[in-house]
């Protein structure tokens, strides 16, 4: 029994150990299973979140378009009054335009990957300081068409990568020193259509990369020359629609790289002699819509590299010869809407040998374009004389085979034989605009292209015949002039010869009336002595009369 008991005890002990080991393994397996199950569950949730993206973590507002492939969110006219907080934090372009947002709140910090932010056409009244502290990658910020009245040097803190800032059409009144100093990479700044009347001297400090600046349609009374002098890289400057009235000497000093200068509607009455000095690379100048009474020929003559000039809607009466002297690289000249302009004189464009396009349109009093106005412009291709007061044009106005486009529509054209050259030209150049006759009455509203030489009242419409007649007339006139000149030059000698002729003729007449007294005289007169009648017989008592008494 003991043996059996001992064996039984040993077996029980072994069984007990086996059961304990089994239990231990089971507990470990269960623990492992539980842990693995948890991990699997966690991984599954993460995969689900990753796969669903914004669908699990983000909520696209009503009226918005959220694209997680392109990482673009567009909310236009969605009636949002606050920035949405539950968008995909990885979005790169956020466009919330034409809504009712009044301020930028802390929700902006969730979108650190933004590269483009458009909050235009909202109701933004202010921007809290450091609102963009987390937008280190933002390159474009559009805040135009809002109600911002001021910005400070902390407004744009954190925007180290910003290249475009649009603040157009707000209520800004002044620019303080260093207001944009935290934007070292800014290339384009739009401050147009505000109420800016004051710009401190160092307002643009730190904008060493700025290339385009809009300050148009503000309330500046003078050019902020000192402020501009800090913008050595500026290429385009738009300062029209202000109230300058006068441009002083060196108005744009320091802008050595400026290529475009827009002074459209700046209220200019006068431009000083050296106003544009220091702009050696200027390519485009806009003086449209000012109050200049004469073309500022001398003032712009220093802009030798100018290629485009817009100078319409001013008050000058005519374009005199060499009005644009010195502008040898000029390619486009726009003179539209000059209400007082009446005449373009010969040689007005004489110095502009590289002109390609001339726009002389919508000048309601312009009726005279003198002959040879466009002579010597071998590159001229486009001429617009639309909506002027032109009645007729001489054939000598346009000389050049390069002309591709001519617009004479909306002029009171008088169609007669003087326009036969133009009618023939219209047949050859299909790209010229249609020209309607305004008079005479029987040709009114008819197209010049469709008329014939007889319709235009041309008796001689053969150009070669006209040429021959003209040459003949010229030769005759020249011959007559030469004869008159010769007669005038030798008038004295001819008078003397004429006197001699009259005197000699008088002597011959006297000789002709002398009495015949000799036989030789008779012979000369053709009477032979034998034909003389015999003398009468001698009568006594009569004394013969001596010959000397006869």
C-alpha positions as CSV (number, residue, x, y, z in Angstrom):
1,X,0.0,0.0,0.0
2,X,2.6,2.5,0.9
3,X,4.4,1.7,-2.3
4,X,1.2,2.1,-4.1
5,X,0.4,5.1,-2.1
6,X,3.8,6.5,-2.8
7,X,3.4,5.8,-6.4
8,X,0.0,7.2,-6.3
9,X,1.4,10.3,-4.4
10,X,4.2,10.6,-7.0
11,X,1.7,10.4,-9.8
12,X,-0.6,12.9,-8.1
13,X,2.4,15.1,-7.5
14,X,3.4,14.9,-11.1
15,X,-0.2,15.3,-12.3
16,X,-0.4,18.3,-10.0
17,X,2.7,19.7,-11.5
18,X,1.5,19.1,-15.0
19,X,-1.8,20.8,-14.2
20,X,0.0,23.7,-12.6
21,X,2.3,24.0,-15.7
22,X,-0.7,23.7,-17.9
23,X,-2.5,26.4,-16.0
24,X,0.6,28.6,-16.0
25,X,0.9,28.2,-19.8
26,X,-2.8,28.8,-20.2
27,X,-2.5,32.0,-18.2
28,X,0.5,33.1,-20.2
29,X,-1.3,32.3,-23.4
30,X,-4.4,34.0,-22.3
31,X,-2.4,37.0,-21.3
32,X,-0.6,36.9,-24.6
33,X,-3.8,36.5,-26.4
34,X,-5.4,39.4,-24.5
35,X,-2.4,41.7,-25.3
36,X,-2.3,40.7,-28.9
37,X,-6.0,41.2,-29.3
38,X,-5.7,44.7,-27.8
39,X,-2.8,45.5,-30.1
40,X,-4.6,44.2,-33.1
41,X,-7.6,46.2,-32.1
42,X,-5.5,49.3,-31.7
43,X,-3.7,48.8,-35.0
44,X,-7.0,48.2,-36.7
45,X,-8.4,51.5,-35.3
46,X,-5.3,53.4,-36.5
47,X,-5.5,51.8,-39.9
48,X,-9.1,52.7,-40.1
49,X,-8.4,56.3,-39.1
50,X,-5.5,56.5,-41.6
51,X,-7.6,55.0,-44.4
52,X,-10.6,57.2,-43.8
53,X,-8.5,60.3,-43.3
54,X,-10.6,63.3,-42.6
55,X,-13.7,61.3,-42.6
56,X,-12.8,60.0,-39.1
57,X,-11.2,63.1,-37.7
58,X,-12.5,66.0,-39.8
59,X,-16.0,67.4,-40.5
60,X,-16.5,69.3,-43.8
61,X,-18.9,72.2,-43.2
62,X,-22.1,72.5,-45.2
63,X,-21.6,74.4,-48.4
64,X,-17.9,73.6,-48.5
65,X,-15.9,71.4,-50.9
66,X,-13.2,69.4,-49.1
67,X,-10.8,67.4,-51.2
68,X,-8.4,65.2,-49.3
69,X,-6.6,64.1,-52.4
70,X,-5.5,67.6,-53.4
71,X,-5.7,68.9,-49.8
72,X,-7.9,71.8,-50.9
73,X,-10.9,73.2,-49.0
74,X,-13.2,75.8,-50.7
75,X,-16.0,77.5,-48.8
76,X,-17.6,80.2,-51.0
77,X,-20.8,81.9,-49.9
78,X,-21.2,79.3,-47.1
79,X,-22.5,81.7,-44.5
80,X,-19.6,80.9,-42.1
81,X,-19.1,83.3,-39.3
82,X,-16.1,81.6,-37.8
83,X,-13.2,79.6,-39.1
84,X,-14.0,75.8,-39.2
85,X,-12.0,73.9,-36.6
86,X,-12.6,70.3,-37.7
87,X,-11.0,70.3,-41.1
88,X,-8.2,68.0,-42.2
89,X,-5.1,69.4,-40.4
90,X,-3.0,68.5,-43.5
91,X,-4.8,70.9,-45.9
92,X,-2.6,73.1,-48.0
93,X,-5.1,75.5,-49.6
94,X,-7.9,77.0,-47.6
95,X,-10.3,79.3,-49.5
96,X,-13.1,80.8,-47.4
97,X,-14.3,83.6,-49.6
98,X,-17.4,85.7,-49.4
99,X,-18.5,84.7,-45.9
100,X,-19.2,86.5,-42.7
101,X,-16.0,85.9,-40.7
102,X,-15.2,88.9,-38.4
103,X,-11.9,87.8,-36.8
104,X,-9.2,85.1,-36.9
105,X,-9.4,82.9,-33.9
106,X,-7.1,80.2,-32.3
107,X,-8.5,77.6,-34.7
108,X,-5.9,78.8,-37.2
109,X,-3.2,76.9,-35.2
110,X,-4.5,73.5,-36.3
111,X,-3.6,74.2,-40.0
112,X,0.2,74.4,-39.9
113,X,0.6,72.9,-43.4
114,X,-1.2,75.8,-45.2
115,X,0.5,77.3,-48.2
116,X,-2.4,79.4,-49.5
117,X,-5.1,81.2,-47.4
118,X,-7.8,83.3,-48.9
119,X,-10.2,85.1,-46.5
120,X,-11.2,87.8,-49.0
121,X,-14.7,89.3,-49.1
122,X,-15.5,88.7,-45.4
123,X,-16.1,91.1,-42.6
124,X,-12.7,91.0,-40.8
125,X,-12.4,94.0,-38.5
126,X,-9.1,93.1,-36.9
127,X,-6.5,90.5,-36.8
128,X,-5.2,89.5,-33.3
129,X,-1.4,89.6,-32.9
130,X,0.5,86.5,-33.8
131,X,-2.6,84.9,-35.4
132,X,-0.4,83.3,-38.0
133,X,2.4,82.2,-35.7
134,X,2.0,78.5,-36.8
135,X,1.8,79.2,-40.5
136,X,5.5,78.9,-41.3
137,X,4.8,77.4,-44.7
138,X,2.2,80.0,-45.9
139,X,3.1,81.6,-49.2
140,X,0.0,83.6,-50.1
141,X,-2.4,85.4,-47.9
142,X,-5.4,87.2,-49.3
143,X,-7.3,89.5,-46.9
144,X,-8.7,91.9,-49.6
145,X,-12.3,93.3,-49.5
146,X,-12.6,93.3,-45.7
147,X,-12.9,96.0,-43.0
148,X,-9.4,96.1,-41.6
149,X,-8.5,99.6,-40.3
150,X,-5.0,98.9,-39.1
151,X,-2.1,96.4,-39.0
152,X,1.0,96.3,-36.8
153,X,4.4,94.8,-37.0
154,X,3.1,91.8,-35.0
155,X,0.1,91.2,-37.2
156,X,2.0,89.0,-39.6
157,X,4.4,87.4,-37.1
158,X,5.5,83.9,-38.2
159,X,4.9,84.4,-41.9
160,X,8.6,83.9,-42.8
161,X,7.7,82.2,-46.1
162,X,5.0,84.6,-47.3
163,X,5.6,85.9,-50.9
164,X,2.1,87.5,-51.6
165,X,0.1,89.7,-49.3
166,X,-3.2,91.2,-50.5
167,X,-4.8,93.9,-48.4
168,X,-6.6,95.6,-51.2
169,X,-9.9,97.4,-50.4
170,X,-9.8,97.7,-46.7
171,X,-9.9,100.8,-44.4
172,X,-6.2,101.2,-43.7
173,X,-5.2,104.9,-43.1
174,X,-1.5,104.8,-42.4
175,X,1.6,102.6,-42.6
176,X,3.9,102.8,-39.6
177,X,7.6,102.1,-39.5
178,X,8.5,98.5,-39.8
179,X,4.9,97.3,-40.2
180,X,6.0,94.6,-42.7
181,X,9.5,93.9,-41.2
182,X,8.5,90.3,-40.4
183,X,8.0,89.4,-44.1
184,X,11.5,89.0,-45.4
185,X,10.5,87.0,-48.5
186,X,7.5,89.2,-49.6
187,X,7.5,89.8,-53.3
188,X,4.1,91.3,-53.9
189,X,2.2,93.7,-51.7
190,X,-1.2,95.1,-52.6
191,X,-2.4,98.1,-50.6
192,X,-4.7,99.6,-53.2
193,X,-8.2,101.0,-52.6
194,X,-7.6,101.9,-49.0
195,X,-7.5,105.3,-47.2
196,X,-3.8,105.6,-46.7
197,X,-2.8,109.3,-46.4
198,X,0.4,108.8,-44.4
199,X,3.4,106.5,-44.9
200,X,6.3,106.8,-42.5
201,X,9.8,106.9,-43.9
202,X,10.7,103.3,-42.8
203,X,7.3,101.7,-43.4
204,X,8.8,99.4,-46.0
205,X,11.9,98.5,-44.0
206,X,12.8,94.8,-44.3
207,X,11.1,94.3,-47.7
208,X,14.3,93.7,-49.5
209,X,12.7,91.2,-51.9
210,X,9.6,93.2,-52.8
211,X,9.1,93.4,-56.5
212,X,5.5,94.6,-56.9
213,X,3.8,97.3,-54.9
214,X,0.2,98.6,-55.3
215,X,-0.6,101.9,-53.6
216,X,-3.2,103.1,-56.1
217,X,-6.6,104.6,-55.2
218,X,-5.5,106.0,-51.8
219,X,-5.3,109.5,-50.4
220,X,-1.7,110.4,-50.8
221,X,-1.0,114.0,-51.5
222,X,2.7,113.6,-52.4
223,X,5.0,110.9,-53.5
224,X,6.5,109.1,-50.5
225,X,10.0,109.3,-52.0
226,X,11.9,108.4,-48.7
227,X,9.7,105.3,-48.2
228,X,10.3,104.1,-51.7
229,X,14.1,104.5,-51.5
230,X,14.2,101.4,-49.3
231,X,12.8,99.2,-52.1
232,X,15.9,98.6,-54.2
233,X,14.5,95.5,-55.8
234,X,11.1,97.0,-56.8
235,X,10.2,96.3,-60.4
236,X,6.5,97.5,-60.5
237,X,5.0,100.5,-58.7
238,X,1.3,101.4,-59.0
239,X,0.5,104.8,-57.4
240,X,-2.3,106.1,-59.6
241,X,-5.6,107.5,-58.4
242,X,-4.1,109.6,-55.7
243,X,-3.8,113.4,-55.4
244,X,-0.2,114.2,-56.3
245,X,-0.8,117.2,-58.6
246,X,2.9,117.6,-59.0
247,X,5.9,115.3,-59.5
248,X,9.1,116.9,-58.0
249,X,12.6,116.2,-59.2
250,X,13.9,112.7,-58.3
251,X,10.4,111.7,-57.2
252,X,11.4,108.0,-57.5
253,X,15.0,108.1,-56.4
254,X,16.4,104.8,-55.3
255,X,14.2,102.7,-57.6
256,X,16.9,101.8,-60.0
257,X,15.3,98.5,-61.0
258,X,11.9,99.8,-61.7
259,X,10.5,98.7,-65.0
260,X,6.8,99.6,-64.7
261,X,5.5,102.9,-63.3
262,X,1.7,103.4,-63.2
263,X,0.5,107.0,-62.5
264,X,-2.9,106.6,-64.0
265,X,-5.3,109.2,-62.7
266,X,-2.8,110.6,-60.2
267,X,-4.1,114.2,-60.6
268,X,-1.0,115.5,-62.2
269,X,-1.0,119.1,-63.4
270,X,2.8,119.5,-63.7
271,X,5.8,117.2,-64.0
272,X,9.2,118.7,-63.0
273,X,12.1,118.6,-65.5
274,X,13.9,115.8,-63.7
275,X,11.0,113.9,-62.1
276,X,11.9,110.6,-63.8
277,X,15.7,110.9,-63.2
278,X,17.2,107.7,-61.8
279,X,14.9,105.3,-63.7
280,X,17.3,103.9,-66.3
281,X,15.5,100.6,-66.9
282,X,11.9,101.8,-67.1
283,X,9.9,99.9,-69.8
284,X,6.3,101.0,-69.2
285,X,5.0,104.4,-68.1
286,X,1.3,105.1,-67.6
287,X,0.3,108.8,-67.5
288,X,-3.3,108.1,-68.5
289,X,-6.1,110.2,-67.0
290,X,-4.2,113.2,-65.7
291,X,-4.5,116.9,-66.4
292,X,-1.4,117.6,-68.5
293,X,-1.9,120.5,-70.9
294,X,1.1,119.5,-73.1
295,X,3.0,116.3,-73.8
296,X,5.9,116.3,-71.2
297,X,8.5,115.8,-74.0
298,X,11.6,116.9,-72.2
299,X,10.7,115.1,-68.9
300,X,10.3,111.7,-70.5
301,X,13.1,112.0,-73.0
302,X,15.5,110.5,-70.4
303,X,13.6,107.2,-70.5
304,X,15.6,105.9,-73.4
305,X,14.6,102.2,-72.8
306,X,10.8,103.0,-72.6
307,X,8.8,100.5,-74.7
308,X,5.2,101.4,-73.7
309,X,3.7,104.8,-73.1
310,X,0.0,105.5,-72.1
311,X,-0.8,109.2,-72.2
312,X,-4.4,109.5,-73.2
313,X,-7.2,111.3,-71.3
314,X,-5.1,114.5,-70.8
315,X,-5.8,118.0,-71.9
316,X,-3.3,118.7,-74.7
317,X,-4.6,120.1,-78.0
318,X,-2.2,118.7,-80.5
319,X,0.8,116.4,-80.9
320,X,3.6,118.6,-82.2
321,X,6.6,117.4,-84.2
322,X,9.0,115.3,-82.1
323,X,6.5,115.1,-79.2
324,X,8.2,111.9,-78.1
325,X,11.8,112.8,-78.7
326,X,14.4,110.4,-77.4
327,X,12.1,107.4,-77.1
328,X,13.8,105.4,-79.8
329,X,12.8,102.0,-78.2
330,X,9.1,102.9,-78.0
331,X,6.9,100.1,-79.3
332,X,3.4,100.9,-78.1
333,X,1.9,104.4,-77.9
334,X,-1.6,104.7,-76.4
335,X,-3.4,108.1,-76.8
336,X,-7.0,107.3,-76.1
337,X,-9.8,109.5,-74.8
338,X,-7.9,112.9,-75.1
339,X,-11.0,115.1,-75.2
340,X,-9.2,118.2,-76.4
341,X,-6.9,116.7,-79.0
342,X,-7.5,118.1,-82.5
343,X,-4.4,117.6,-84.6
344,X,-1.5,115.2,-85.1
345,X,1.3,117.1,-86.8
346,X,3.8,115.7,-89.3
347,X,6.9,114.4,-87.5
348,X,5.1,113.7,-84.2
349,X,6.6,110.2,-84.2
350,X,9.7,111.0,-86.1
351,X,12.1,109.8,-83.3
352,X,10.2,106.6,-82.6
353,X,11.5,104.4,-85.3
354,X,10.6,101.1,-83.5
355,X,6.9,101.9,-83.1
356,X,4.8,98.8,-83.7
357,X,1.4,99.9,-82.3
358,X,-0.3,103.3,-82.2
359,X,-3.7,103.8,-80.6
360,X,-5.3,107.1,-81.4
361,X,-8.9,106.2,-80.4
362,X,-11.9,107.9,-78.8
363,X,-10.6,111.4,-79.3
364,X,-13.8,113.2,-80.1
365,X,-12.1,116.3,-81.7
366,X,-9.3,114.7,-83.6
367,X,-10.0,115.5,-87.2
368,X,-6.6,116.3,-88.7
369,X,-3.7,113.9,-89.2
370,X,-1.2,115.6,-91.4
371,X,0.5,114.0,-94.4
372,X,3.5,111.7,-93.7
373,X,2.6,111.4,-90.0
374,X,3.6,107.8,-90.0
375,X,6.4,108.2,-92.5
376,X,9.7,106.5,-91.4
377,X,8.2,103.9,-89.1
378,X,9.2,100.6,-90.8
379,X,8.0,98.4,-88.0
380,X,4.5,99.9,-87.7
381,X,1.9,97.0,-87.7
382,X,-1.2,98.2,-85.9
383,X,-2.9,101.6,-86.1
384,X,-6.2,102.3,-84.4
385,X,-8.0,105.6,-85.3
386,X,-11.3,104.4,-84.0
387,X,-14.0,106.8,-82.8
388,X,-12.4,110.1,-83.8
389,X,-13.7,113.1,-85.9
390,X,-11.8,112.2,-89.1
391,X,-13.5,113.1,-92.3
392,X,-10.8,112.1,-94.8
393,X,-7.2,110.9,-94.9
394,X,-4.5,111.5,-97.4
395,X,-2.7,108.5,-99.0
396,X,0.6,109.9,-97.7
397,X,-0.5,109.4,-94.1
398,X,0.3,105.7,-94.3
399,X,3.5,104.6,-95.9
400,X,4.8,101.1,-95.2
401,X,4.2,97.6,-96.3
402,X,4.3,96.2,-92.7
403,X,0.9,97.6,-91.7
404,X,-1.3,94.7,-90.8
405,X,-4.2,96.3,-89.0
406,X,-6.0,99.5,-89.5
407,X,-9.1,100.5,-87.6
408,X,-11.1,103.6,-88.9
409,X,-14.5,102.6,-87.6
410,X,-16.9,105.1,-86.0
411,X,-15.5,108.1,-87.8
412,X,-17.7,110.6,-89.9
413,X,-15.9,109.5,-93.1
414,X,-16.7,111.6,-96.2
415,X,-16.4,109.2,-99.2
416,X,-15.2,110.8,-102.3
417,X,-12.3,110.3,-104.8
418,X,-9.8,111.3,-102.2
419,X,-10.4,107.9,-100.5
420,X,-9.9,105.9,-103.7
421,X,-6.5,104.8,-102.4
422,X,-8.1,103.5,-99.2
423,X,-10.8,101.7,-101.0
424,X,-8.1,99.9,-103.1
425,X,-6.1,99.1,-99.9
426,X,-9.2,97.6,-98.3
427,X,-9.4,95.1,-101.2
428,X,-5.8,94.1,-100.7
429,X,-5.8,93.9,-96.9
430,X,-8.6,91.7,-95.6
431,X,-7.6,92.2,-92.0
432,X,-8.4,95.9,-92.1
433,X,-11.7,96.9,-90.4
434,X,-14.8,97.8,-92.3
435,X,-15.2,101.5,-93.0
436,X,-18.7,103.0,-93.4
437,X,-19.4,106.2,-95.1
438,X,-21.1,108.9,-93.1
439,X,-21.5,111.3,-96.1
440,X,-22.4,112.3,-98.8
441,X,-26.0,111.4,-98.4
442,X,-26.3,108.9,-101.3
443,X,-23.4,106.9,-99.9
444,X,-24.3,107.0,-96.2
445,X,-23.9,103.8,-94.3
446,X,-22.3,102.1,-97.2
447,X,-19.1,100.2,-96.8
448,X,-16.1,101.8,-98.5
449,X,-14.8,98.4,-99.6
450,X,-17.9,97.8,-101.7
451,X,-17.8,101.1,-103.6
452,X,-16.2,101.6,-107.0
453,X,-14.2,104.5,-108.4
454,X,-17.4,105.8,-110.2
455,X,-19.3,105.7,-106.9
456,X,-16.6,107.9,-105.4
457,X,-16.9,110.4,-108.3
458,X,-13.5,109.7,-109.8
459,X,-13.3,110.8,-113.4
460,X,-9.8,109.4,-113.8
461,X,-9.3,106.4,-111.7
462,X,-6.4,104.9,-113.5
463,X,-3.5,105.6,-111.2
464,X,-0.9,105.4,-114.0
465,X,-2.8,107.9,-116.0
466,X,-3.0,110.2,-113.0
467,X,0.7,109.8,-112.6
468,X,1.4,110.7,-116.2
469,X,-0.9,113.8,-116.0
470,X,0.8,114.9,-112.8
471,X,4.2,114.5,-114.3
472,X,3.2,116.5,-117.4
473,X,1.7,119.3,-115.3
474,X,4.8,119.4,-113.2
475,X,7.1,119.6,-116.3
476,X,5.0,122.4,-117.8
477,X,5.0,124.4,-114.6
478,X,8.7,123.9,-114.2
479,X,9.3,125.0,-117.8
480,X,7.2,128.2,-117.4
481,X,9.0,128.9,-114.1
482,X,12.4,128.5,-115.8
483,X,11.4,130.9,-118.6
484,X,10.1,133.5,-116.2
485,X,13.3,133.2,-114.3
486,X,15.4,133.7,-117.4
487,X,13.4,136.7,-118.5
488,X,13.7,138.2,-115.1
489,X,17.4,137.7,-114.9
490,X,18.2,139.1,-118.4
491,X,15.6,141.8,-118.4
492,X,18.0,144.7,-118.7
493,X,19.9,143.4,-121.7
494,X,16.6,142.6,-123.4
495,X,15.4,146.1,-122.8
496,X,18.5,147.5,-124.4
497,X,18.2,145.2,-127.4
498,X,14.5,146.3,-127.7
499,X,15.5,149.9,-127.7
500,X,18.2,149.4,-130.3
501,X,15.7,147.6,-132.5
502,X,13.1,150.4,-132.3
503,X,15.8,153.0,-133.0
504,X,17.1,151.2,-136.1
505,X,13.6,150.7,-137.3
506,X,13.0,154.5,-137.0
507,X,16.1,155.3,-139.1
508,X,15.0,153.0,-141.8
509,X,11.7,154.7,-142.0
510,X,13.4,158.1,-142.3
511,X,15.6,156.8,-145.1
512,X,12.6,155.4,-146.9
513,X,10.9,158.8,-147.1
514,X,14.0,160.8,-148.5
515,X,13.4,162.5,-152.0
516,X,14.9,160.7,-155.0
517,X,17.5,163.0,-156.5
518,X,20.1,160.8,-158.1
519,X,20.2,158.1,-160.7
520,X,21.4,155.7,-158.1
521,X,18.3,156.2,-156.0
522,X,16.1,155.5,-158.9
523,X,18.0,152.4,-159.8
524,X,17.7,151.3,-156.2
525,X,13.9,151.9,-156.4
526,X,13.8,149.9,-159.6
527,X,13.2,152.9,-162.0
528,X,15.5,153.2,-165.0
529,X,16.5,156.8,-166.1
530,X,15.2,156.1,-169.6
531,X,11.7,155.7,-168.1
532,X,11.8,159.3,-166.6
533,X,9.5,161.7,-168.6
534,X,11.2,164.2,-170.8
535,X,11.7,167.6,-169.3
536,X,9.3,170.2,-170.6
537,X,10.6,172.5,-173.4
538,X,12.2,175.7,-172.4
539,X,9.8,178.5,-172.1
540,X,11.1,182.0,-172.8
541,X,10.9,184.3,-169.9
542,X,11.1,181.7,-167.3
543,X,14.2,181.3,-165.3
544,X,15.3,177.8,-164.6
545,X,15.1,176.9,-160.9
546,X,18.4,175.8,-159.5
547,X,18.4,172.4,-158.0
548,X,19.5,173.6,-154.7
549,X,16.3,175.5,-154.3
550,X,14.1,172.6,-154.8
